Amino acid sequence: MSAAHDRRVDAIIAEALQLPPQSRQNLLEQLEDSLQGDFEAPPGVLEAWAAEIESRLEAYDKGVLQARDASAALEEIRATFRKNSAQRTAS
């Protein structure tokens, strides 16, 4: 991808982040819908995901891995995304 393309994507993301939460949710759903059928996982990826899920469930059942609150985990991801997006925009 070109630098101009990256800047355009960054500008779209920055603008989208200014939308109200419901509008962002609608945008997310439309983007997800637009990808349906366009993406095929490379060979072995689905099997690797399944194995990872099984491994994590087993670790959780054994008490080796602890669960996290989904809303707290999502907020942490969002905060990281906002920070990274702001850094890219400032560059």
Short mmCIF file of the C-alpha atoms (twelve columns), coordinates in Angstrom:
data_MODEL
# 
_entry.id   MODEL 
# 
loop_
_atom_site.group_PDB 
_atom_site.id 
_atom_site.type_symbol 
_atom_site.label_atom_id 
_atom_site.label_alt_id 
_atom_site.label_comp_id 
_atom_site.label_asym_id 
_atom_site.label_seq_id 
_atom_site.Cartn_x 
_atom_site.Cartn_y 
_atom_site.Cartn_z 
_atom_site.pdbx_PDB_model_num 
ATOM 1  C CA . MET A 1  0.000   0.000   0.000  1 
ATOM 2  C CA . SER A 2  1.141   3.498   -0.731 1 
ATOM 3  C CA . ALA A 3  1.709   6.251   1.800  1 
ATOM 4  C CA . ALA A 4  -1.187  8.183   0.234  1 
ATOM 5  C CA . HIS A 5  -3.445  5.169   0.699  1 
ATOM 6  C CA . ASP A 6  -2.336  4.816   4.333  1 
ATOM 7  C CA . ARG A 7  -3.039  8.514   4.974  1 
ATOM 8  C CA . ARG A 8  -6.492  8.189   3.406  1 
ATOM 9  C CA . VAL A 9  -7.291  5.164   5.573  1 
ATOM 10 C CA . ASP A 10 -6.007  6.979   8.675  1 
ATOM 11 C CA . ALA A 11 -8.195  9.989   7.818  1 
ATOM 12 C CA . ILE A 12 -11.254 7.766   7.373  1 
ATOM 13 C CA . ILE A 13 -10.572 6.065   10.705 1 
ATOM 14 C CA . ALA A 14 -10.080 9.386   12.470 1 
ATOM 15 C CA . GLU A 15 -13.354 10.682  11.036 1 
ATOM 16 C CA . ALA A 16 -15.190 7.465   11.928 1 
ATOM 17 C CA . LEU A 17 -13.964 7.692   15.525 1 
ATOM 18 C CA . GLN A 18 -15.696 11.067  15.818 1 
ATOM 19 C CA . LEU A 19 -19.093 9.492   15.094 1 
ATOM 20 C CA . PRO A 20 -21.531 8.756   17.918 1 
ATOM 21 C CA . PRO A 21 -21.322 5.185   19.274 1 
ATOM 22 C CA . GLN A 22 -24.434 3.926   17.443 1 
ATOM 23 C CA . SER A 23 -23.163 5.297   14.135 1 
ATOM 24 C CA . ARG A 24 -19.784 3.636   14.702 1 
ATOM 25 C CA . GLN A 25 -21.589 0.370   15.451 1 
ATOM 26 C CA . ASN A 26 -23.594 0.688   12.230 1 
ATOM 27 C CA . LEU A 27 -20.421 1.421   10.284 1 
ATOM 28 C CA . LEU A 28 -18.697 -1.589  11.819 1 
ATOM 29 C CA . GLU A 29 -21.599 -3.860  10.886 1 
ATOM 30 C CA . GLN A 30 -21.614 -2.561  7.316  1 
ATOM 31 C CA . LEU A 31 -17.868 -3.098  6.993  1 
ATOM 32 C CA . GLU A 32 -18.147 -6.622  8.404  1 
ATOM 33 C CA . ASP A 33 -21.018 -7.389  6.040  1 
ATOM 34 C CA . SER A 34 -18.959 -6.125  3.113  1 
ATOM 35 C CA . LEU A 35 -16.254 -8.675  3.930  1 
ATOM 36 C CA . GLN A 36 -18.531 -11.688 4.087  1 
ATOM 37 C CA . GLY A 37 -17.537 -14.108 1.379  1 
ATOM 38 C CA . ASP A 38 -14.511 -12.020 0.382  1 
ATOM 39 C CA . PHE A 39 -12.162 -13.595 2.867  1 
ATOM 40 C CA . GLU A 40 -10.873 -17.114 2.941  1 
ATOM 41 C CA . ALA A 41 -8.458  -18.099 5.641  1 
ATOM 42 C CA . PRO A 42 -5.170  -19.477 4.334  1 
ATOM 43 C CA . PRO A 43 -4.800  -23.248 4.549  1 
ATOM 44 C CA . GLY A 44 -4.289  -24.425 8.112  1 
ATOM 45 C CA . VAL A 45 -5.456  -21.220 9.796  1 
ATOM 46 C CA . LEU A 46 -8.898  -22.479 10.809 1 
ATOM 47 C CA . GLU A 47 -7.351  -25.643 12.220 1 
ATOM 48 C CA . ALA A 48 -4.773  -23.579 14.111 1 
ATOM 49 C CA . TRP A 49 -7.521  -21.348 15.542 1 
ATOM 50 C CA . ALA A 50 -9.498  -24.399 16.646 1 
ATOM 51 C CA . ALA A 51 -6.413  -25.889 18.311 1 
ATOM 52 C CA . GLU A 52 -5.685  -22.582 20.081 1 
ATOM 53 C CA . ILE A 53 -9.262  -22.346 21.334 1 
ATOM 54 C CA . GLU A 54 -9.132  -25.903 22.656 1 
ATOM 55 C CA . SER A 55 -5.777  -25.212 24.317 1 
ATOM 56 C CA . ARG A 56 -7.073  -22.092 26.034 1 
ATOM 57 C CA . LEU A 57 -10.267 -23.807 27.189 1 
ATOM 58 C CA . GLU A 58 -8.210  -26.643 28.637 1 
ATOM 59 C CA . ALA A 59 -5.895  -24.176 30.399 1 
ATOM 60 C CA . TYR A 60 -8.928  -22.331 31.782 1 
ATOM 61 C CA . ASP A 61 -10.492 -25.577 33.011 1 
ATOM 62 C CA . LYS A 62 -7.219  -26.459 34.770 1 
ATOM 63 C CA . GLY A 63 -7.015  -23.027 36.401 1 
ATOM 64 C CA . VAL A 64 -3.850  -22.108 34.478 1 
ATOM 65 C CA . LEU A 65 -5.584  -19.372 32.509 1 
ATOM 66 C CA . GLN A 66 -7.968  -16.870 34.043 1 
ATOM 67 C CA . ALA A 67 -10.936 -15.278 32.329 1 
ATOM 68 C CA . ARG A 68 -11.152 -11.528 31.884 1 
ATOM 69 C CA . ASP A 69 -14.190 -9.324  31.848 1 
ATOM 70 C CA . ALA A 70 -15.088 -8.842  28.177 1 
ATOM 71 C CA . SER A 71 -16.006 -5.166  28.501 1 
ATOM 72 C CA . ALA A 72 -12.728 -4.380  30.281 1 
ATOM 73 C CA . ALA A 73 -10.737 -6.300  27.671 1 
ATOM 74 C CA . LEU A 74 -12.540 -4.523  24.836 1 
ATOM 75 C CA . GLU A 75 -11.929 -1.132  26.439 1 
ATOM 76 C CA . GLU A 76 -8.222  -1.962  26.709 1 
ATOM 77 C CA . ILE A 77 -8.180  -2.875  23.009 1 
ATOM 78 C CA . ARG A 78 -10.040 0.329   22.116 1 
ATOM 79 C CA . ALA A 79 -7.637  2.434   24.176 1 
ATOM 80 C CA . THR A 80 -4.670  0.831   22.431 1 
ATOM 81 C CA . PHE A 81 -6.310  1.429   19.052 1 
ATOM 82 C CA . ARG A 82 -6.984  5.092   19.892 1 
ATOM 83 C CA . LYS A 83 -3.398  5.568   21.064 1 
ATOM 84 C CA . ASN A 84 -1.940  3.924   17.941 1 
ATOM 85 C CA . SER A 85 -4.303  5.841   15.679 1 
ATOM 86 C CA . ALA A 86 -3.364  9.134   17.318 1 
ATOM 87 C CA . GLN A 87 0.329   8.320   16.916 1 
ATOM 88 C CA . ARG A 88 -0.127  7.531   13.204 1 
ATOM 89 C CA . THR A 89 -2.132  10.723  12.685 1 
ATOM 90 C CA . ALA A 90 0.539   12.798  14.438 1 
ATOM 91 C CA . SER A 91 3.310   11.367  12.241 1 
# 
